[in-house]
Each structure stands twice: as structure tokens, then as C-alpha cells.
């Protein structure tokens, strides 16, 4: 009788061990996908007097006196600055006789801005203290990066 009870207990223990291994195997064989966060980092241009948040997309930066080129394998985003004697963004753009398609008036950090496309480029124009900042790209794969950079634009005198 003792042998039968011992065999039953050993059998139950083996079943519990097998179920435990099976449970842990199933739990670990279906891992949860990690959440990937797009990391941004600030970039400040002292000569051009602005700060933006750049997406972490392996961009290479090249800055001149009045231009910043943000490049990766996909394409390029340009950020330029030009002085003007016009008193508003609309007057400046009107003087250029440009056909801006899908023109959209915006506020970026309380500053007047216009978004639209000219030929095959998407542009953001920002007017601050007689300076025109233009951010643009012709690469559709960089449109969301351009939007992020433009919407983070801050004038830093």
C-alpha cells in the first residue's frame, strides 16, 4: 500500500514538473515585442539663431553661415535663413511669385509659418524679425522627419 501511494505521489510530482516546464516554455516562446521609441535630440545653431529637435535617424549634419544640411541615406532636409526687408511672410512670399500648392498657415511655437509644396519639394517658411527660415525636402520618406523638425523650431537670439 505504501508503494502505491509513493508511486502516485511521484507520478503527480512528475506531471506537475512537466506542466511547469510546458508553461514556462510557452511563456518564453512568445515574447512581447519591445516598444521602440523614436529618440530626438536638440540641435542648436548659434550662427543661424535657432534650435530644433532632430530625429535619431543617423543624420549627418553640415552647417554653413546661412544653411544647415541634414542628410541620411534616404535624402536631405535643408534649413536655410535669408534676410528680408518685407514686414510679413505673406508679403515676402508674394514678392517671389511662387506657386505654393496645398498652402497651409500655421503657428510654430507662437510664430507665423506656412507649409506647402513648390514643384516636388515640401517647404515650411517661418518669419521672425526680418529673417525667413525655410525648411524643405524633396524626399517623401523624409516628410515626417521634416514635420518633426519644423514643428520643434525655436528662434534663439
Secondary structure, DSSP 8 states (H G I E B T S, - for coil): -HHHHHHHHHHHHHHHHHHHHHHHHHHHHS---------EEEEEETTTTEEEEEESS--EEEE-SSEEEEE-SS-EEEEEEEE-S-SSHHHHHHHTT---EEEEEEEETTEEEEEEEETTEEEEEEEETTEEEEEEES-GGGHHHHHHHHHT-EE--
